[in-house]
C-alpha cells in the first residue's frame, strides 16, 4: 500500500526517527550511504497514513541491527528533502530502497512490511554470495541458466582485486552468480564469464585496473540490451531513464543481433562507459508487448 505524492492518506501525523535510525538529508546522504555495506532507506511523507503505519515497524527492525557497522536503516522525509526524492525518482510513499556499498539497487524492497521480514531480508543481503570452488572444472557443473556466471581466480584474498570482486558480487547478487578459486599462483589469476548459451569469455585487460574490472563485470551482469518482461518492467521504468525499444517478430531473431551491435556502437563511449538509456527488446506477440502498446 502506498500514498501518491500530495494525496490525502489519513489524518495529519508527524513522526521522527528514533536514535536507532539515521535521518538522511542532502548534506549527509552520500557520506552515510557511501560507506555502508547495506542500507535500507525509507522514503516517506509524514502526512501519508501508510508511512505512519510503517514508522514503528521500521524503527523496531532497525534496533535489531544496532551496533552492526555494516547496516544502516535510514529515513528521508520527501517533503523536506525534495532533491533526494527527485534524485531517486520517488513517486509513492513509502518507498523502500536498498543500497549496497553506496550504490542503489535496481529493485526496490517489495516484501512484507513486518519486523521479521525486514530482519530476514537484511540478513540475507549480508550473506556472502560468492561460491568458493576447488577447481575450474567444477564451475561448469554449477552454472545457473538465465544468469551471467562470473568466475575469478585470485592469488591474495587481502588484495584490492578480491575486495572489488566481493563488492561487485554483493551489488549484482540478483543478476549474476559468482564463483572463485582462491590462493592460486599470481600468474594464474584470471576472470571469466560463463553463459549457458554463449562461449566462455575471458577478461583481457589488467586485473590491476579495477575500474576496467568493474566495467567488464557490470556489462556482463547487466547487459545494455535486455528483454522487457513483466518481472523487470516496473524496475526499469522506475530508474527514470529514456527507452529505446526494438519490437521484433518472433521468427526474426537475426534482428536482435543487428540491434545489439548498433546499440553497442552508439551508446557506449570510447572509455566503455554506457550512456544513460535503456535499450530493450520486446517480442511482438508477448503479453508484456501488448501492455506497453
C-alpha positions as CSV (number, residue, x, y, z in Angstrom):
1,X,0.0,0.0,0.0
2,X,1.3,3.4,-0.9
3,X,0.3,7.1,-1.0
4,X,0.8,9.1,-4.1
5,X,2.6,12.5,-3.7
6,X,0.3,15.1,-2.3
7,X,-2.6,12.7,-1.8
8,X,-4.6,12.8,1.4
9,X,-4.0,9.5,3.0
10,X,-5.3,9.7,6.6
11,X,-5.0,12.3,9.3
12,X,-2.1,14.6,9.7
13,X,0.6,13.0,11.8
14,X,4.3,13.6,12.3
15,X,6.9,11.2,13.4
16,X,10.6,11.5,13.9
17,X,13.2,8.7,13.6
18,X,14.5,7.2,16.8
19,X,18.1,7.2,17.7
20,X,18.4,3.8,16.1
21,X,17.7,5.3,12.7
22,X,19.7,7.7,10.6
23,X,17.8,10.7,9.4
24,X,19.1,11.4,6.0
25,X,19.3,14.7,4.1
26,X,21.1,16.1,1.1
27,X,24.1,17.0,3.2
28,X,24.7,13.7,4.9
29,X,23.2,11.2,2.4
30,X,26.3,10.3,0.4
31,X,28.6,10.4,3.4
32,X,26.4,7.9,5.3
33,X,25.3,5.6,2.5
34,X,28.6,5.7,0.6
35,X,30.5,3.9,3.4
36,X,27.8,1.4,4.4
37,X,27.7,-2.2,3.1
38,X,23.9,-2.5,3.3
39,X,21.5,0.4,3.7
40,X,17.7,0.2,3.7
41,X,16.2,3.6,3.2
42,X,12.6,4.6,3.9
43,X,11.5,7.5,1.6
44,X,8.3,8.7,3.4
45,X,5.9,11.6,3.8
46,X,4.7,12.5,7.3
47,X,1.1,13.0,6.1
48,X,0.8,9.6,4.4
49,X,-1.1,7.1,6.5
50,X,1.0,4.2,5.2
51,X,4.2,6.0,6.1
52,X,2.8,6.5,9.6
53,X,2.0,2.8,9.8
54,X,5.5,1.7,8.7
55,X,7.4,4.1,11.0
56,X,7.3,2.0,14.3
57,X,7.9,-1.3,12.4
58,X,10.9,0.2,10.6
59,X,12.3,1.6,13.8
60,X,12.0,-1.8,15.6
61,X,13.7,-3.6,12.7
62,X,16.5,-1.1,12.8
63,X,17.0,-1.8,16.5
64,X,17.8,-5.4,15.7
65,X,20.9,-4.3,13.9
66,X,22.0,-1.6,16.3
67,X,25.8,-1.8,16.7
68,X,26.3,-3.6,13.4
69,X,28.6,-1.2,11.4
70,X,27.7,-2.9,8.1
71,X,24.0,-1.9,8.3
72,X,22.1,1.4,8.2
73,X,18.4,1.9,8.3
74,X,17.8,5.4,7.0
75,X,14.8,7.7,6.7
76,X,14.2,10.5,4.2
77,X,11.3,13.0,4.6
78,X,10.5,13.6,1.0
79,X,8.6,16.8,1.7
80,X,11.7,18.3,3.3
81,X,14.2,16.6,1.1
82,X,12.7,17.1,-2.4
83,X,16.1,16.9,-4.1
84,X,16.7,13.4,-2.8
85,X,13.2,12.4,-3.7
86,X,13.7,13.6,-7.2
87,X,17.2,12.1,-7.4
88,X,15.8,8.6,-6.7
89,X,12.6,9.0,-8.7
90,X,10.3,8.7,-5.7
91,X,6.7,8.8,-6.8
92,X,4.9,6.9,-4.0
93,X,5.1,6.8,-0.2
94,X,6.6,4.9,1.5
95,X,9.3,3.7,-1.0
96,X,11.9,1.4,0.4
97,X,15.2,1.3,-1.5
98,X,18.2,-0.8,-0.8
99,X,21.8,0.5,-1.2
100,X,24.8,-1.8,-1.5
101,X,28.2,-0.2,-0.9
102,X,26.8,3.2,-1.8
103,X,25.0,2.1,-5.0
104,X,21.2,2.0,-5.2
105,X,19.9,-1.5,-6.1
106,X,17.8,-1.7,-9.3
107,X,15.0,-3.5,-7.4
108,X,13.1,-1.8,-4.6
109,X,12.2,-3.7,-1.5
110,X,8.6,-5.0,-2.1
111,X,8.4,-7.7,0.6
112,X,6.3,-7.8,3.7
113,X,6.4,-4.7,5.9
114,X,7.0,-6.6,9.2
115,X,9.9,-6.6,11.6
116,X,10.7,-10.3,10.9
117,X,10.6,-9.7,7.1
118,X,12.9,-6.7,7.3
119,X,15.3,-8.6,9.6
120,X,15.4,-11.7,7.3
121,X,15.8,-9.5,4.2
122,X,18.8,-7.7,5.6
123,X,20.3,-10.9,7.0
124,X,20.1,-12.4,3.5
125,X,21.7,-9.3,2.0
126,X,24.7,-9.7,4.3
127,X,25.3,-13.3,3.3
128,X,28.3,-14.0,1.2
129,X,27.2,-14.8,-2.3
130,X,30.5,-16.0,-3.8
131,X,30.7,-19.7,-4.2
132,X,34.2,-21.0,-3.4
133,X,35.3,-23.9,-5.7
134,X,38.3,-26.2,-5.6
135,X,39.0,-26.2,-9.4
136,X,37.9,-24.6,-12.5
137,X,36.2,-27.7,-14.0
138,X,33.6,-27.8,-11.2
139,X,32.3,-24.4,-12.2
140,X,30.7,-25.8,-15.3
141,X,28.6,-28.1,-13.2
142,X,27.3,-25.2,-11.1
143,X,26.4,-22.7,-13.9
144,X,23.0,-21.1,-13.5
145,X,20.7,-20.7,-16.5
146,X,19.3,-17.3,-17.4
147,X,22.0,-15.5,-15.3
148,X,25.5,-14.4,-16.0
149,X,28.1,-16.6,-14.3
150,X,31.4,-14.9,-13.3
151,X,34.4,-16.9,-12.3
152,X,37.6,-15.4,-10.8
153,X,40.9,-17.0,-9.8
154,X,42.6,-14.9,-7.1
155,X,46.0,-15.1,-5.5
156,X,45.5,-13.0,-2.4
157,X,42.2,-12.5,-0.5
158,X,43.6,-9.4,1.0
159,X,44.2,-7.8,-2.4
160,X,42.2,-4.9,-3.9
161,X,41.1,-7.2,-6.7
162,X,39.3,-9.6,-4.2
163,X,37.8,-6.7,-2.3
164,X,36.5,-5.3,-5.6
165,X,35.0,-8.7,-6.7
166,X,33.3,-9.1,-3.3
167,X,31.6,-5.6,-3.7
168,X,30.6,-6.5,-7.3
169,X,29.1,-9.8,-6.2
170,X,27.1,-8.0,-3.5
171,X,25.9,-5.4,-5.9
172,X,24.9,-7.8,-8.6
173,X,23.7,-10.7,-6.4
174,X,20.3,-10.6,-8.2
175,X,21.7,-10.7,-11.7
176,X,24.9,-12.7,-11.5
177,X,26.3,-15.8,-10.0
178,X,29.9,-15.6,-8.7
179,X,32.5,-18.4,-8.3
180,X,36.0,-18.1,-7.0
181,X,39.1,-20.2,-6.8
182,X,41.4,-18.8,-4.1
183,X,45.1,-18.8,-3.4
184,X,46.3,-19.6,-7.0
185,X,49.7,-18.6,-8.2
186,X,49.7,-14.9,-9.1
187,X,50.4,-15.7,-12.8
188,X,47.2,-17.9,-12.8
189,X,44.9,-15.1,-11.8
190,X,42.1,-14.6,-14.3
191,X,38.5,-13.5,-14.7
192,X,36.0,-15.4,-16.8
193,X,32.4,-15.1,-18.0
194,X,30.3,-18.2,-18.5
195,X,27.0,-18.5,-20.2
196,X,24.7,-21.4,-20.9
197,X,24.1,-20.1,-24.4
198,X,27.3,-18.4,-25.4
199,X,31.0,-19.1,-25.5
200,X,33.2,-18.6,-22.4
201,X,34.8,-15.1,-22.5
202,X,38.0,-14.1,-20.6
203,X,38.7,-10.6,-19.3
204,X,41.7,-9.4,-21.3
205,X,42.7,-6.2,-19.5
206,X,45.0,-5.9,-16.5
207,X,43.4,-7.2,-13.3
208,X,45.1,-4.3,-11.5
209,X,42.8,-1.9,-13.4
210,X,39.9,-2.1,-11.0
211,X,37.8,0.4,-12.9
212,X,38.1,-1.8,-16.0
213,X,37.2,-4.9,-14.0
214,X,34.2,-3.1,-12.6
215,X,33.0,-2.1,-16.0
216,X,33.6,-5.5,-17.6
217,X,31.7,-7.4,-14.8
218,X,28.9,-4.8,-14.8
219,X,28.4,-5.1,-18.5
220,X,28.2,-8.9,-18.2
221,X,25.8,-8.9,-15.3
222,X,23.6,-6.2,-16.6
223,X,23.9,-6.0,-20.4
224,X,23.0,-2.8,-22.2
225,X,20.3,-4.6,-24.3
226,X,17.8,-6.6,-22.2
227,X,14.4,-8.1,-22.8
228,X,11.5,-6.4,-21.1
229,X,9.4,-8.8,-19.1
230,X,6.6,-8.5,-16.5
231,X,9.3,-9.2,-13.9
232,X,11.6,-6.3,-14.8
233,X,9.3,-3.7,-16.5
234,X,8.5,-1.8,-13.3
235,X,12.1,-1.9,-12.2
236,X,13.3,-0.4,-15.5
237,X,10.7,2.3,-15.6
238,X,11.4,3.4,-12.1
239,X,15.0,4.3,-13.0
240,X,13.7,7.3,-14.9
241,X,15.8,6.8,-18.0
242,X,14.5,7.1,-21.6
243,X,13.9,3.9,-23.5
244,X,14.9,2.7,-27.0
245,X,12.8,-0.4,-27.7
246,X,13.1,-2.9,-30.5
247,X,9.7,-4.6,-31.2
248,X,10.6,-7.8,-33.2
249,X,8.7,-10.6,-34.8
250,X,9.0,-14.0,-33.1
251,X,10.7,-15.6,-36.2
252,X,13.1,-12.8,-36.8
253,X,15.9,-13.4,-34.3
254,X,18.7,-12.0,-36.5
255,X,17.4,-8.5,-36.0
256,X,18.3,-8.8,-32.3
257,X,22.0,-9.1,-33.1
258,X,21.9,-6.3,-35.5
259,X,20.1,-4.1,-33.0
260,X,22.5,-5.1,-30.2
261,X,25.6,-4.4,-32.3
262,X,24.3,-0.9,-33.3
263,X,23.4,-0.1,-29.7
264,X,26.9,-1.0,-28.6
265,X,28.4,1.3,-31.2
266,X,26.1,4.2,-30.4
267,X,25.5,4.1,-26.7
268,X,29.0,3.2,-25.4
269,X,31.5,5.9,-25.1
270,X,35.2,5.4,-26.1
271,X,36.0,4.7,-22.4
272,X,33.4,1.8,-22.3
273,X,31.0,3.8,-20.1
274,X,27.5,3.4,-21.2
275,X,25.2,6.3,-21.7
276,X,22.1,6.7,-19.5
277,X,19.4,5.0,-21.6
278,X,17.6,1.7,-21.5
279,X,17.9,-0.3,-24.8
280,X,15.4,-3.2,-24.7
281,X,13.7,-5.8,-26.9
282,X,10.1,-6.9,-26.9
283,X,8.7,-9.9,-28.8
284,X,5.6,-8.6,-30.7
285,X,3.3,-11.4,-29.6
286,X,4.2,-11.3,-25.9
287,X,1.7,-10.1,-23.3
288,X,4.1,-7.5,-22.0
289,X,4.3,-6.1,-25.5
290,X,0.5,-5.7,-25.6
291,X,0.7,-4.0,-22.2
292,X,3.3,-1.5,-23.4
293,X,1.5,-0.7,-26.6
